[in-house]
Amino acid sequence: MIILDITKNHVPFETHRFDKSSLSIGFHQCHDVYLPPVTDGATSQTVLKLGLIQNTWKLSTHGDFPTPRVNGKKIKESCAVDFNDEIEIFPYTIKMKLPYLTEISQDFGILEPFIQDPSVSEIMVNGADSIYIETHGKIQKTNCQFETESSLLNYIQRLLHESGRRLDEASPFVDAKLGKNMRLHAIIPPLSLGGPILTIRKFLNSIRSFEELLKSKMLNFEMKDFLKEEVSNKRNILISGGTSSGKTTLLNILSSCIAADERIITLEDAAELALQQPHVVSLQVRKSNIENKGEISIRELLQNALRMRPDRIIVGECRGSETLDMLQAMNTGHQGSMTTLHANSPRDALKRLEMLMLMSGCHFPVKAMRQQIASAIDLLIHVEKDIHGIRRMTHISKVSGMEADVILLHPHFEWNGTEWLDTGTSMTKRGIRQL
């Protein structure tokens, strides 16, 4: 679809929407876009033709009256036009609000080699002339680039077409799922000063089971057996870690230990979880429309999920006011629930839970909030990515109530820099202090 927003003497005049790739613009009613003439002699003349050629809109002139301009510059015969360009035919101004959106195919154009490369986990486009990739945990710059910012913006719009998400002046940033195994984030000017910014996260297809986690050295055999037992026993689990540390991958693998006869409800901002159980209900937030209405948040989805008879609730990530509802659900009979959280350490994860609870508008005393957290969370798993790009569980800690005003964390497994220590069964022997 292409949308043409027309003003006359800078006053809103008409808006046209077309689902075709060739348009005529002129001073006669037979044209696709009819501009009522303001000068004698222009009643049947086609002034412009707009056509889509190889995914680029071309504007061509027909006739000498009047002389059209694109973004203030006169055009003689033809030129390329794009998203947000202004076509001026006195006294009319035509603004292209959206590019033509074609069906997204498996061809990702300039980024195709990086999409197909299994070693690339992240693609970062910092404007048209700067593309970076992350390979084996290391970021490096590529020699590829887009021709113009407009071509990059068109590229992003085509990727978004299938997801139903929008990116424009009213909504200048977007998160969306891309295919089955990728997530897209884009942000455009004026929020980004260096042009459109595109980030594509590829989920690690090679890591789908505990055995593959063992091969990647994220954990050891004792930790694997311990986690499987904890999930089967319906422990409430919080996974913490930094960006790209493997939280969602681990959440997917832990979820595979849930029994097939349980009803699981997942809630996400952008769909990333891929549970294999037969009884899974997946819910995803809805962004606001062009009128800034209709937004459905994670918190609203969670409140609905509680009425859908879940055996387990899995929230992709707690990042706002939904945290309070998630903790209350864990405290009121929904054992075995799981979620992830951004944090730099296990202790920081508990502090961040307190902060997120405050975002819900609650005014509990600090001790009451900590009591909620201590009674809701059974197990805290912390994952990190080291300077070599290796993702690893550094702590598996049990939450064991409170002492005075402090939540007690008993580390069960702990990475000391060279090996994992089974501190849960031999804390006294090894002399490991409680976190």
C-alpha positions in Angstrom: 0.0 0.0 0.0 1.0 3.6 -0.7 -0.6 6.6 1.0 -0.5 10.0 -0.6 -1.3 12.9 1.8 -2.2 16.0 -0.2 -2.3 19.6 1.1 -3.4 22.7 -0.8 -1.6 25.9 0.2 -0.3 23.9 3.2 -3.9 23.1 4.3 -5.0 19.5 4.4 -6.8 18.6 1.3 -7.1 14.8 0.6 -5.6 11.5 1.4 -5.4 8.7 -1.1 -4.6 5.0 -0.5 -3.6 2.7 -3.4 -2.8 -1.0 -3.6 -1.3 -0.7 -7.1 2.2 0.1 -8.5 1.3 2.7 -11.2 -0.5 5.9 -10.6 -1.3 9.0 -12.7 -1.6 12.5 -11.2 -3.2 15.3 -13.0 -5.9 18.0 -13.4 -8.6 15.7 -14.8 -11.0 13.3 -13.0 -9.8 10.4 -15.1 -6.5 10.4 -13.2 -5.9 8.3 -10.1 -5.1 11.5 -8.2 -7.3 14.4 -9.3 -6.1 17.9 -8.5 -8.8 20.4 -9.2 -7.2 23.0 -11.6 -6.6 26.5 -10.5 -5.3 27.7 -13.9 -7.2 27.6 -17.3 -5.9 25.1 -19.8 -4.9 22.3 -17.4 -8.2 20.5 -17.4 -7.0 17.3 -19.3 -3.3 17.3 -18.8 -1.5 14.5 -16.9 1.2 16.2 -14.9 3.0 13.2 -13.3 3.2 9.4 -13.4 4.2 7.4 -10.3 5.4 3.9 -10.8 7.2 1.1 -8.8 10.2 -0.2 -10.7 12.4 -2.8 -9.0 11.2 -1.8 -5.5 11.8 1.9 -6.1 9.2 4.5 -6.8 9.9 6.6 -9.9 8.3 9.9 -10.6 8.1 11.0 -14.3 6.8 14.2 -15.8 4.3 14.5 -18.7 3.7 18.0 -20.0 5.1 21.4 -19.2 2.5 22.8 -16.9 3.2 23.4 -14.1 6.8 22.5 -13.3 6.8 19.9 -10.4 9.3 19.9 -7.6 10.5 17.1 -5.3 11.6 18.3 -1.9 12.0 21.8 -3.3 14.0 20.9 -6.4 12.7 21.0 -10.0 12.6 17.8 -11.9 12.9 17.7 -15.7 11.9 14.1 -16.7 12.1 11.6 -13.9 13.5 11.0 -10.5 13.3 8.5 -7.6 11.0 9.3 -4.8 10.6 7.6 -1.4 9.1 7.6 2.0 8.2 11.1 3.3 9.3 12.8 0.1 7.2 15.9 -0.9 6.0 16.4 -4.5 5.1 20.0 -5.1 2.7 21.0 -7.9 1.6 24.5 -7.1 -0.6 25.0 -5.0 -0.6 21.3 -4.1 1.9 19.3 -2.0 1.8 15.5 -2.2 3.6 13.6 0.6 4.3 9.9 0.4 3.5 8.6 3.8 4.4 4.9 3.3 6.4 3.0 0.7 4.7 0.2 -1.3 4.9 -2.9 0.8 5.4 -6.2 -1.1 5.1 -9.6 0.4 8.2 -10.5 2.3 10.1 -13.4 0.8 13.0 -15.6 1.8 15.4 -13.2 0.0 16.8 -10.8 2.6 18.8 -8.9 0.0 22.0 -7.3 1.2 21.7 -9.0 4.6 21.0 -12.5 3.2 24.6 -13.8 3.7 24.4 -12.9 7.4 20.9 -14.3 7.8 22.1 -17.6 6.4 25.4 -17.8 8.3 24.7 -19.9 11.4 27.7 -18.3 13.2 26.1 -14.8 13.1 23.9 -14.2 16.1 23.2 -10.5 15.7 23.0 -8.1 12.8 23.3 -4.3 13.6 22.6 -1.7 10.9 23.7 1.7 12.1 22.4 3.8 9.3 22.8 3.1 5.6 26.6 2.9 5.4 27.4 1.0 8.6 26.6 -2.7 9.1 28.0 -4.7 12.0 27.6 -8.4 12.9 28.2 -10.5 16.0 30.0 -13.8 15.4 30.9 -16.1 18.3 30.3 -13.3 20.8 32.6 -10.8 18.9 31.3 -7.7 17.0 32.9 -6.8 13.7 32.2 -4.3 11.0 31.3 -5.6 7.5 32.0 -4.1 4.1 28.3 -4.1 3.1 26.1 -1.0 3.1 22.7 0.3 1.8 22.6 2.8 -1.1 20.7 5.4 0.8 18.7 5.9 4.0 15.5 5.7 2.0 16.5 2.2 0.7 17.2 1.1 4.2 13.9 2.5 5.4 12.1 0.6 2.5 13.9 -2.5 3.5 12.7 -2.3 7.1 9.1 -1.6 6.0 9.2 -4.7 3.9 10.4 -6.8 6.8 7.7 -5.4 9.0 4.9 -6.0 6.5 4.3 -9.7 7.5 4.3 -9.0 11.2 1.6 -6.3 11.0 3.7 -3.8 13.0 4.1 -0.2 11.8 7.0 2.2 11.7 6.3 5.9 11.0 6.4 9.4 12.4 3.7 8.5 14.9 5.4 5.3 16.0 9.1 5.7 15.4 10.3 2.5 16.9 9.1 -1.1 16.7 9.8 -4.7 18.0 8.6 -7.6 15.8 9.2 -11.3 15.2 10.9 -12.0 11.9 10.2 -15.5 10.6 10.4 -18.3 13.2 13.8 -17.7 14.6 14.6 -14.0 14.5 13.6 -10.8 16.3 13.7 -7.3 14.7 14.0 -3.9 16.4 14.0 -0.7 14.4 14.1 3.0 15.3 14.0 6.0 12.9 14.7 9.7 13.0 14.1 12.0 14.8 14.8 9.6 17.7 17.9 8.2 16.0 20.3 10.9 14.9 22.3 8.7 12.4 19.4 7.6 10.2 17.3 4.4 10.5 18.7 1.8 12.9 17.9 -1.9 12.4 18.9 -4.7 14.8 18.1 -8.3 14.0 18.6 -11.0 16.7 18.9 -14.6 15.5 17.8 -17.2 18.0 20.4 -19.9 18.4 18.9 -22.8 16.5 21.8 -25.1 17.4 20.9 -24.9 21.1 17.6 -26.7 21.7 18.3 -29.1 24.5 20.3 -29.7 27.7 22.7 -31.8 25.7 23.5 -28.9 23.4 23.9 -26.6 26.5 26.5 -29.1 27.8 28.4 -29.0 24.4 28.4 -25.2 24.6 29.8 -25.4 28.2 27.0 -23.4 29.6 26.5 -25.9 32.5 27.7 -29.3 33.7 25.9 -32.7 34.1 25.1 -32.1 37.8 23.5 -28.7 37.0 21.5 -30.3 34.2 20.0 -33.0 36.4 19.3 -30.5 39.2 17.4 -28.1 36.9 15.4 -30.8 35.4 14.3 -32.0 38.8 13.5 -28.4 39.9 11.3 -27.8 36.9 9.5 -31.1 37.3 8.8 -30.2 41.0 7.2 -27.0 39.9 9.6 -24.5 41.4 9.1 -20.9 40.5 12.2 -19.9 38.5 13.7 -16.5 37.7 16.5 -16.3 35.1 18.6 -13.2 35.2 21.4 -11.9 33.1 22.7 -9.2 30.7 21.7 -8.6 27.1 22.4 -11.5 24.8 23.5 -13.8 27.7 21.2 -16.6 26.7 18.2 -16.0 29.0 15.5 -16.8 26.4 17.4 -19.8 25.1 17.6 -21.2 28.6 14.0 -20.5 29.3 13.0 -22.4 26.2 15.1 -25.4 27.3 13.8 -25.4 30.8 10.3 -25.3 29.5 10.9 -28.6 27.7 10.9 -30.3 31.0 7.3 -29.4 31.7 4.9 -32.4 31.5 2.8 -32.8 28.4 -0.5 -32.8 30.3 0.0 -29.3 31.8 -1.7 -26.2 30.4 0.9 -23.6 29.8 0.3 -19.9 29.0 3.1 -17.8 27.6 3.1 -14.0 27.5 5.6 -12.0 25.4 6.2 -8.6 24.0 7.7 -10.1 20.7 7.1 -13.8 20.3 10.4 -15.7 20.9 9.4 -18.8 22.9 8.9 -22.1 21.0 7.4 -24.6 23.4 6.8 -28.1 22.1 4.1 -29.3 24.5 0.6 -29.9 23.0 -1.3 -27.6 25.4 0.3 -24.2 25.0 -1.6 -20.9 24.8 0.6 -18.1 23.4 -0.3 -14.4 24.1 1.4 -11.4 22.7 1.1 -7.7 23.5 -0.6 -5.3 21.0 0.9 -1.9 20.2 -1.3 1.2 19.9 -2.8 2.1 16.5 -2.2 5.2 14.4 -4.6 7.1 16.7 -2.5 6.0 19.8 -5.3 3.7 21.0 -5.8 0.0 21.4 -2.6 -0.9 23.3 -2.7 -4.1 25.3 0.2 -4.5 27.8 1.9 -7.6 29.3 0.2 -6.7 32.6 -3.3 -6.8 31.0 -2.5 -10.1 29.3 -1.3 -11.5 32.6 -4.5 -10.5 34.4 -6.4 -12.3 31.7 -4.1 -15.4 31.8 -5.0 -15.9 35.5 -8.6 -16.5 34.4 -7.6 -19.0 31.8 -6.9 -21.9 34.2 -3.1 -22.1 33.7 -1.0 -24.8 35.3 2.0 -22.7 34.5 2.6 -19.1 33.4 5.7 -18.2 31.5 6.5 -14.5 30.9 9.2 -13.9 28.3 10.6 -11.0 30.3 9.5 -8.9 33.3 10.4 -5.3 32.6 7.6 -3.2 34.1 4.4 -3.1 36.2 3.5 -6.7 35.3 6.2 -7.8 37.7 3.9 -7.4 40.7 1.1 -9.5 39.1 3.6 -12.1 38.2 4.9 -12.4 41.8 1.3 -12.5 43.1 0.5 -15.3 40.6 3.4 -17.3 41.9 2.2 -16.7 45.4 -1.4 -17.8 44.7 -1.2 -21.3 43.4 0.5 -21.0 40.0 3.6 -23.0 40.9 6.2 -23.8 38.3 6.0 -20.3 36.7 9.1 -18.9 35.0 10.3 -15.5 33.7 13.5 -13.7 32.8 15.0 -10.4 34.0 17.8 -8.1 33.0 20.4 -7.9 35.8 24.1 -8.0 36.4 24.1 -10.4 39.4 21.7 -12.5 41.5 21.6 -9.8 44.2 21.0 -7.1 41.6 18.1 -9.2 40.2 16.3 -9.1 43.5 16.9 -5.3 43.8 15.5 -4.8 40.3 12.4 -6.8 41.2 11.7 -4.3 44.0 12.1 -1.4 41.5 9.8 -3.0 39.0 7.2 -3.6 41.7 7.2 0.1 42.4 6.5 0.8 38.8 3.1 -0.9 39.2 2.1 1.9 41.5 2.1 -0.1 44.7 3.2 1.6 47.9 4.3 -1.4 50.0 6.9 -1.0 52.6 10.3 -2.3 51.4 10.1 -5.3 53.8 6.6 -6.3 52.5 7.9 -6.2 48.9 10.9 -8.4 49.8 8.6 -10.8 51.6 6.5 -11.1 48.4 9.7 -11.8 46.4 11.1 -14.3 48.9 7.9 -16.3 49.0 7.3 -16.2 45.2 10.7 -17.1 43.8 12.2 -20.5 44.6 15.2 -20.6 42.3 17.3 -17.9 40.8 19.5 -18.7 37.8 22.1 -16.1 36.6 23.7 -16.3 33.2 26.6 -14.2 31.8 28.5 -13.8 28.6 32.3 -13.5 29.2 34.8 -11.4 27.2 35.4 -14.3 24.9 31.7 -14.5 24.0 31.0 -17.8 26.0 27.6 -17.9 27.6 27.6 -19.6 31.0 25.5 -20.1 34.1 27.5 -18.5 36.9 25.0 -19.0 39.7 22.1 -21.3 40.6 20.8 -20.1 43.9 17.9 -21.1 46.1 15.8 -18.3 47.7 15.2 -19.4 51.3 13.2 -16.7 53.0 14.3 -13.7 54.9 16.6 -12.8 57.7 15.7 -9.4 59.2 15.1 -7.3 56.1 17.4 -9.3 53.8 16.4 -11.9 51.3 18.5 -15.0 51.8 20.2 -16.6 48.7 21.8 -20.0 49.1 24.1 -20.7 46.1 23.7 -24.3 44.9 26.1 -24.0 42.0 28.7 -21.3 41.5 31.3 -20.6 38.8 34.6 -19.5 40.3 36.3 -18.6 37.1 37.7 -22.0 36.2 35.1 -24.6 37.4 31.6 -25.0 38.9 31.4 -25.5 42.7 28.6 -27.6 44.0 28.1 -25.4 47.0 24.6 -26.7 47.7 25.8 -30.1 48.9 29.2 -29.2 50.4 29.1 -25.5 51.5 30.7 -26.2 54.8 33.5 -28.3 53.3 34.4 -25.8 50.6 33.9 -22.8 52.9 31.8 -20.9 50.3 30.0 -17.9 51.9 26.3 -17.3 51.3 25.6 -14.6 48.8 
